[in-house]
Each structure stands twice: as structure tokens, then as C-alpha cells.
Amino acid sequence: MDRIQENQKKAVNLCELYADDSEDVTEQKEQRGLDAQFLLRSTTEDIEKYSIHLRKQLLEGEGECLIELGVPINSNSKNPKLGIPEDEFQMAVDAHQKILEKIPAIGTHVVRRKQAGNLVTEVWLIRDPPEEKDFIEARVAVVGNVDAGKSTLLGVLTHSALDDGRGAARTKLFRHKHEFEIGNDILGFDVHGNVVNKPDPHNHNLDWIQIGSDCAKLVTFIDLAGHEKYLKTTIFGMTGHMPDYTMLMIGANMGIIGTTKEHLSLALSLHVPVYLVVTKIDMCPANILEETMKNITRLVRSAKKLPILVRNMDDVVHAAVNFPSKKVCPIFQVSNVDGTNLPLLRQFLNVVPLRRSLNENDPAHFQIDDIYWVDGVGTIASGTLLSGTIRLNDILLLGPTSNGDFQPIPIKSIHRKRMPVGIVKCGQSASFALKKVPKKDVRKGMVLVDPKIKPVASMLFDAEILVLHHPTTIKPNYQAMLHIGSVRQTATLVSMGKEVLRTGDRDKVQFKFIRQPEYIRPGTKMVFREGRTKAVGTVLSVVPQESLAQQRAKQKEGRNKHYGKKTNGPKPPNGKPKVEKQLESLSIDKIAEV
């Protein structure tokens, strides 16, 4: 009987095995990729697969993606056939446009590439239809040494007017006197990739609200300081403003000098993709430019990246597609005076895909990197939404305070690039009006989080650090200024695995903030610098600190326990309690009176 049951089990297992194989075969058929010329056939099955593929790409790219017509999709072949015959290509384009209308999406031709024989492919930029008060947002940190031409290039890009060689383009960025030192501006593209910036012809000011409503993609330039004296501000800009990309600028006539290497190492340590812009090529002799390019190529290769010199539109697409992988480093040679290669740089900013990982379904977490006061409105907190979604009238927790507490705050007003909106999504920057909150109670490094997170502030945290440079050795009780996101505070090194740390060492250590608790998340990148000491690391875990309310509750509980106990007190020398002795003397006196 047992043998029969065993044989039945074996038969059932064999049937399941073969059933799985047949299911795998059908799945493989269903997952069969699309060849290069599927648009010419336009079968219902192929169109459905391509529509699903496009929707997935648009979702991952936050509303935009690059597609090359004539290239196989999800093909298992090692050497797939590329291209569509040139005389039949218009038929494929027409079929492609019909598919985009059904999704719906809008396609724009970017560049045509020639393949073997008479075969060709075309790269198209696909974007979601534009929505009012919503746009794709990319943040670019602009770094480089002093006099590399950072603000001048931004003036030329955003105002579409060339420089006169004496900084006229730079002055167009500034609206107030203090902004002649630090600038910040935006560049908007419509759904077809055309620039929508229209500066006022009289005062050269840009209407941010008009640009925000007209554009499908908006690039924000964070113009950071180039002087070594302001390196602390530059580090805060790189960590607190959460840039998607870094534009490192180098003067062709000056080469790699000053803080250029410092800024490059900072971007690499924070894992922010970098592209280089070599400026002032119109005034640089050919032999000096050649020497500068050799040094730049050597520097990029030392960072284990492949340099790509962008000369034409094909190079732009190649650089943009591979840029988020962080394995390539595009290099642009531009002139702000005669406009050399500026259209290529604009097109690169238009088509380069975003590299963010979306966490829209997670609870909201907004980090504050700046605070303002507006008369009639009150305190304004600006920053970046790291996860989740925030809508008008949401109740969020603001903190931590100096005691480690979080207080509930309603969101009464939301602005993106000076434009009022009703919702902010993950990865976007915004400003919130905080009603009945004094400006002195809000600081950089605070967060606005969803109550579901149940946030807890901490003074102690563990991190893994890599010492990039230190003149001598690092020992316990060493203090340094830490940059963790928008948090900037001095901390003490409490403990570490090794006895001492020197240049190039990696170790797990524990830090303690010296002033007040902060809200930090494991996995956040950190930078600390003190004098000539430079180190980078990652937060591994945090040690929660009890808030003031929790401490008071514990103290109250302790007092209640203390009052509940029956204590007889210390005994006098004769061995009798004091109270009993008084009663005894009282009774003796009464007896004597009687």
C-alpha cells in the first residue's frame, strides 16, 4: 500500500514538473521581445506589448523617456538586427504616432542614425501630455573654481543671449544687490524640447510663474560658491538641496586649479553623476586647450569614468542615455561669447533622464533646507520631498525641536517655483506656509513627516566612514562638522572599531551630536570636514532618544511609585520608632495626671 502511494506521489510530482515546463514555454512566448521592424507589421499583439513598454518607461522616467525606433525591445538575441529600411521608415513613424495617440503621449524627433546598408534608426523623446501646474523637475548643482564662468554660463543659458566677454550675461541673473555674489535660476522646456524662458526686455527678469505654467520640464540650477573659503556652503548645497546632477565647470585657459578636484571628489563621494563644461574656448590658444583637455581626461579616468567629448547631436543622445549609470562623464567645450556648442548643452539638459528612485506610496518625508519670513503670510519652509506625497490641509509633524519633540502642523499653502499648487510628489522641491509657527522655532535640518512614521529624534548614531585625508590620526572624542542631508551640526566621535584612523582607513564608528537631537534615516550619505580633514560615509543605524514628553511621563511614573510605598523611617538609637515613642510618653503623662 505504501509503495502504491509513493508511486502516485511520484506521478503527481512529474505531472506538476511537466505542467510547469509547459507554463514556462507559454510565458516565454508571451514575453517574446519585439524585433527591429515590428512597427511595419503593426500586429495587435505587438502594439499592445509596445504600449505597455512605453507606459512603463514613462512611469520610471517621471513622465519622459527616450525611445529609438528600429531597435529590438527585450530581445534575447546576442547580435540583433538593427534598423528599418529608409524608404519604409515613414510608415513606421506613422504607426508609432498612432500608438502614442492611444497612450496618450507626445513624441518629438531628436536625431536619425545610419546603420548597415540602407537601414536607419531614429531617437525620439516621449513625454506625457502637459498638465497645468505640473512639470518634470531636475536639479543641477553648478560647481567649479572661482572665475570658471559659472554665473555667466547660467545667464546665457536662461536668457538666450550671448555674453560680451565682460560679464554682462551674469548680471542678468541678479535681482537684488546681494545676489551679485550667489545666483540661482531656472530653465524651462516645453513638451517638444523648446526653451520657454522669455526674459523681460527692459529689466531682464524672468517670470517664474509663466515659465512653470508653460514648461513640461524645468531645470533648476543651484549656483554654488567656487572659493575655498565658502566650501562649507558648497557642501551644504550638495547635501541639503539634493541635486540630481552636477555640472563641474573648468576654464579652458586656467585648467584644473583651486577647488576643482575638491568639488569633483565631493560629487563622487555623494554618488551624484557629473558632467564637465570647459568654458572660454574662444579666448584660449589651441595648445593650452589641448593641454587642459589632456589633464581633464586623465582626471576623469582616475575617477574610473569614461570621458565622452560631445561634438554633435548623436553624442548628446549617447551621453544622456548612459549618464545615469555613473560610468560615463560627458565633456562639453563651450563659449559664452560666440555660442559654440551651447545648443548641444541645452539639448543635453532637455533629454537627460532622471535618476531618482520613486517612493510615492511611502509616508511623506520632507527635509527643510531654508526658512523665510513673508509679511502677511508668516514662516515659509522650503526644501525637498524625499518620499510620499503632500497635499493641501495635510497634518504633518514638524521637528525635532531642541528637546527632540515633534509638533503637528497643518499645510495651508504650497508653492513650487513661486507657483501655487495643490500637491507635491516625491523628488520635487517646494515651499510650505507654516501657520502660527515663529521663524525662530524652525531651523535648517528639521523635517516635516507623516504621523504614520512615528518619528524619533536621536543624538547617537552609527555610521561607516572612509577617511579621504587626515594629516595625522583620528581618535575617540574627535569632533567635526557633519553634513547629513540638510542637517549640519558638530558631532563627537564616541567609539570606533580600530584604535586610530588614518588616511584611507574605513571603519564603523559611533557619533554623538553635541548641541541637539536630529532626525536622520539609515542609508543617508554623510560628509564631514574639519580643517584639512575630509571623510565620507553612510548612516547605518540610529539610537532613538526619548522626547521630553516621554521623559516627563517616566519621571511622573517614578514619583507615583515612590509615593505608594509605606516607609517607617529610620529607627532611633533605642530601637523604637519615633512615632511610637511619642505615643508612649503621651500615655504615661495622662496616667500620671489621673
Residue pairs with C-beta under 8 A, 6 or more apart in sequence:
31 74
33 72
33 73
33 74
33 75
33 76
34 46
34 49
34 50
34 53
34 72
34 73
34 74
34 75
35 72
35 75
35 80
35 81
36 70
36 71
36 72
36 80
36 81
36 82
36 83
36 84
36 121
37 70
37 84
37 92
38 46
38 50
39 50
39 69
39 84
39 91
39 92
39 95
39 96
40 84
40 88
40 91
40 92
40 95
42 95
47 99
49 73
50 73
50 99
51 99
51 102
51 103
53 73
53 74
54 65
54 67
54 99
54 100
54 103
54 105
54 126
55 103
57 65
57 67
57 126
58 64
58 65
58 103
58 105
58 126
58 127
58 128
60 358
61 353
61 354
62 136
62 354
62 356
62 358
62 427
63 127
63 128
63 136
63 216
64 125
64 126
64 127
64 128
64 136
64 216
64 217
64 353
64 354
65 125
65 126
65 353
66 110
66 123
66 124
66 125
66 126
66 317
66 320
66 321
66 351
66 353
67 107
67 123
67 124
67 126
68 113
68 121
68 122
68 123
68 124
69 84
69 89
69 92
69 93
69 96
69 121
69 122
69 123
69 124
70 82
70 83
70 84
70 89
70 92
70 115
70 119
70 120
70 121
70 122
71 80
71 82
71 121
72 80
72 81
72 82
82 115
82 116
82 119
82 121
83 115
83 116
83 117
83 119
83 120
83 121
84 92
84 119
84 120
84 121
85 118
85 119
86 118
86 119
86 120
87 118
89 120
89 122
93 122
96 107
96 124
97 107
100 106
100 107
100 126
104 129
105 126
105 127
105 128
105 129
106 126
106 127
106 128
106 129
106 191
106 192
107 124
107 125
107 126
108 124
108 125
108 126
108 127
108 191
108 192
108 193
109 122
109 123
109 124
110 122
110 123
110 124
110 125
110 193
110 313
110 317
110 347
110 351
111 122
111 123
111 313
111 314
111 316
111 317
112 120
112 121
112 122
112 123
113 120
113 121
113 122
113 123
113 314
114 120
115 121
123 317
125 193
125 350
125 351
127 136
127 191
127 216
127 217
128 216
129 191
130 190
130 191
130 216
132 213
133 212
133 213
133 416
133 419
133 420
133 421
133 422
134 421
135 188
135 212
135 215
135 216
135 217
135 218
136 216
136 217
136 218
136 354
137 217
137 218
137 220
137 416
137 427
137 428
137 429
138 217
138 218
138 219
138 220
138 244
138 245
138 349
138 352
138 354
139 219
139 220
139 222
139 241
139 242
139 243
139 244
139 245
139 429
140 219
140 220
140 221
140 222
140 243
140 244
140 245
140 246
140 247
140 349
141 222
141 224
141 237
141 238
141 241
141 243
141 245
141 246
141 247
141 267
141 272
142 150
142 153
142 154
142 221
142 222
142 223
142 224
142 247
142 249
143 150
143 224
143 226
143 234
143 238
143 246
143 247
143 248
143 249
143 263
143 266
143 267
144 150
144 226
144 248
144 249
144 250
144 259
144 260
144 263
145 226
145 250
145 251
145 254
145 257
145 258
145 259
145 260
145 263
146 226
146 227
146 258
146 259
147 226
147 251
147 254
148 226
148 249
148 250
148 251
148 254
148 260
148 279
149 249
149 251
149 279
149 280
149 336
150 223
150 226
150 249
151 170
151 173
151 183
151 223
152 163
152 167
152 169
152 170
152 279
152 336
153 249
153 277
153 279
153 334
153 336
154 170
154 173
154 183
154 185
154 221
154 223
155 161
155 163
155 169
155 170
155 171
155 172
155 173
155 185
156 162
156 163
156 169
156 336
156 339
156 342
157 187
157 221
157 342
157 345
157 346
157 349
158 173
158 185
158 186
158 187
158 197
158 199
158 206
158 221
159 169
159 172
159 197
159 199
159 204
159 206
160 195
160 197
160 199
161 169
161 172
161 199
162 169
162 336
162 337
162 338
162 339
163 169
163 170
163 336
163 337
164 337
165 283
165 337
169 336
170 183
171 180
172 199
172 204
173 179
173 183
173 184
173 185
173 223
174 180
174 183
175 205
182 223
182 225
183 223
184 220
184 221
184 222
184 223
185 206
185 221
185 223
186 197
186 206
186 208
186 211
186 218
186 219
186 220
186 221
186 417
187 195
187 197
187 218
187 219
187 221
187 346
187 349
188 195
188 196
188 197
188 211
188 212
188 214
188 215
188 217
188 218
188 219
189 195
189 196
189 215
189 216
189 217
189 218
189 219
189 349
189 350
190 196
190 214
190 215
190 216
191 216
193 347
193 350
193 351
195 346
196 211
196 214
196 215
197 206
197 211
198 206
198 207
198 210
198 211
199 205
199 206
200 206
200 207
208 417
208 418
208 419
209 417
209 418
209 419
211 218
211 417
212 218
212 416
212 417
212 418
212 419
213 419
217 350
218 417
219 349
220 417
220 429
221 247
222 237
222 241
222 243
224 233
224 234
224 237
224 238
225 231
225 233
225 234
226 234
226 258
226 259
227 259
228 258
228 259
228 262
231 259
231 262
231 529
232 481
232 529
234 259
234 263
234 266
235 266
235 483
235 527
235 529
236 369
236 483
236 486
236 488
237 243
238 246
238 266
238 267
238 270
238 272
238 527
239 270
239 483
239 484
239 485
239 486
239 525
239 526
239 527
240 367
240 369
240 444
240 483
240 485
240 486
240 488
241 369
241 384
241 429
242 367
242 384
242 386
242 429
242 485
243 272
244 272
244 273
244 354
244 355
244 356
245 272
245 273
245 274
245 275
245 323
245 352
245 355
246 263
246 267
246 272
246 273
246 274
246 275
247 274
247 275
247 277
248 260
248 263
248 264
248 267
248 274
248 275
248 276
248 277
249 276
249 277
249 278
249 279
250 256
250 260
250 276
250 277
250 278
250 279
250 292
250 296
251 278
251 279
251 280
252 278
252 279
252 280
252 281
252 283
252 284
252 288
252 289
252 292
252 333
253 280
253 283
253 284
253 288
253 292
255 288
255 291
255 292
255 295
256 292
256 295
256 296
256 299
261 299
264 274
264 299
264 303
265 468
265 534
266 527
267 274
268 274
268 303
269 468
269 525
269 527
269 536
270 525
270 527
270 536
271 326
271 525
273 323
273 324
273 326
273 355
274 305
274 329
275 319
275 323
275 329
275 330
275 331
275 332
275 348
276 296
276 300
276 329
276 330
276 331
276 332
277 331
277 332
277 334
277 345
278 289
278 292
278 293
278 296
278 331
278 332
278 333
278 334
279 334
279 335
279 336
280 335
280 336
281 289
281 333
281 334
281 335
281 340
282 335
282 337
282 338
282 340
283 337
284 292
289 333
293 309
293 331
296 307
296 331
297 307
300 306
300 307
300 329
300 331
301 307
303 329
305 326
305 327
305 328
305 329
306 327
306 328
306 329
307 328
307 329
307 331
308 315
308 318
308 319
308 322
308 328
308 329
308 330
308 331
309 315
309 331
309 333
310 316
310 319
310 330
310 331
310 332
310 341
310 344
310 348
311 344
312 344
313 344
313 347
315 330
315 344
316 344
316 347
316 348
316 351
317 351
319 328
319 330
319 348
320 348
320 351
320 352
320 353
321 353
322 328
323 330
323 352
323 353
324 352
324 353
324 354
324 355
330 348
332 341
332 344
332 345
332 348
333 340
333 341
334 340
334 341
334 342
334 345
335 341
335 342
336 342
354 427
356 426
356 427
358 426
358 427
359 386
359 387
359 388
359 426
360 387
360 388
360 389
360 425
360 426
361 388
362 387
362 388
362 426
363 387
363 388
363 449
363 450
363 452
363 453
364 385
364 387
364 388
364 389
364 390
364 394
364 396
364 448
364 449
364 450
365 385
365 386
365 387
365 388
365 447
365 448
365 449
365 450
365 453
365 521
366 383
366 384
366 385
366 386
366 390
366 396
366 424
366 430
366 432
366 447
366 448
366 449
367 383
367 384
367 386
367 445
367 447
367 485
367 486
368 381
368 382
368 383
368 442
368 443
368 444
368 445
368 446
368 447
368 448
368 486
369 382
369 383
369 384
369 444
369 486
370 381
370 382
370 383
370 444
371 379
371 380
371 381
371 382
371 439
371 442
371 443
371 444
372 379
372 380
372 382
372 431
373 379
373 380
373 439
374 380
374 433
377 413
377 433
378 433
378 434
378 435
378 436
378 437
379 433
379 434
379 437
379 438
379 439
379 442
380 431
380 432
380 433
380 434
381 431
381 432
381 434
381 442
381 446
381 448
382 429
382 430
382 431
382 432
383 429
383 430
383 486
384 427
384 428
384 429
385 424
385 425
385 426
385 427
385 428
385 429
385 430
386 426
386 427
387 426
388 426
388 450
389 423
389 424
389 425
389 426
390 396
390 411
390 414
390 423
390 424
390 430
390 432
390 448
391 411
391 422
391 423
391 424
392 411
392 412
392 413
392 414
392 422
392 423
393 410
393 411
393 412
394 410
394 411
395 408
395 409
395 410
395 411
395 451
396 408
396 409
396 411
396 448
396 449
396 450
396 451
397 406
397 407
397 408
397 409
397 448
397 449
397 450
397 451
397 453
397 455
398 406
398 407
398 408
398 409
398 434
398 437
398 442
398 446
398 447
398 448
399 405
399 406
399 407
399 446
399 447
399 455
399 457
399 519
400 406
400 446
400 455
400 457
400 516
400 517
400 518
400 519
400 547
401 407
401 441
402 516
403 547
403 548
404 456
404 457
404 516
404 517
404 545
404 546
404 547
404 548
405 457
405 547
405 548
405 549
406 449
406 455
406 457
406 547
408 451
409 434
409 435
409 437
409 448
410 435
411 432
411 433
411 448
412 433
412 435
413 420
413 432
413 433
414 420
414 421
414 422
414 423
414 424
414 430
414 431
414 432
415 421
415 430
415 431
416 424
416 428
416 429
416 430
416 431
421 430
424 430
432 448
434 442
444 486
444 488
445 485
445 486
445 487
445 488
445 489
445 518
446 519
447 455
447 519
449 455
449 519
455 519
456 519
456 544
456 545
456 547
457 517
457 518
457 519
457 544
457 545
457 547
458 517
458 518
458 519
458 520
458 542
458 543
458 544
458 545
459 512
459 513
459 517
459 543
459 545
460 494
460 510
460 511
460 512
460 542
460 543
460 545
461 510
461 511
461 520
461 539
461 540
461 541
461 542
461 543
462 508
462 509
462 510
462 539
462 540
462 541
462 542
462 543
463 508
463 509
463 510
463 511
463 526
463 537
463 538
463 539
463 540
464 506
464 507
464 508
464 509
464 537
464 538
464 540
465 501
465 506
465 507
465 509
465 526
465 528
465 535
465 536
465 537
466 504
466 505
466 506
466 535
466 536
466 537
467 474
467 501
467 502
467 503
467 504
467 505
467 506
467 533
467 534
467 535
468 503
468 534
468 535
468 536
469 503
469 532
469 533
469 534
470 501
470 502
470 503
470 532
470 533
470 534
470 535
471 532
471 533
472 502
473 500
473 501
473 502
474 493
474 500
474 501
474 502
474 533
475 493
475 499
475 500
475 501
476 493
476 494
476 495
476 496
477 492
477 493
477 494
478 492
478 493
479 490
479 491
479 492
479 493
479 514
479 530
480 490
480 491
480 493
480 528
480 529
480 530
480 533
480 535
481 488
481 489
481 490
481 528
481 529
481 530
482 488
482 489
482 490
482 491
482 511
482 513
482 526
482 527
482 528
483 526
483 527
483 528
483 529
484 518
484 520
484 524
484 525
484 526
484 539
485 520
485 524
487 518
487 520
489 513
489 514
489 515
489 516
489 518
490 513
490 514
490 515
491 511
491 512
491 513
491 514
491 528
492 511
492 512
492 514
493 509
493 510
493 511
494 509
494 510
494 511
494 512
495 509
495 510
496 507
496 508
496 509
496 510
497 507
497 508
497 509
498 505
498 507
501 507
508 540
517 545
520 539
520 542
521 539
521 542
522 539
522 540
522 541
522 542
523 538
523 539
524 538
524 539
525 536
525 537
525 538
526 536
526 537
526 538
526 539
527 535
527 536
528 535
528 536
528 537
529 535
546 554
568 577
569 577
569 578
571 577
572 578
572 581
574 581
576 584
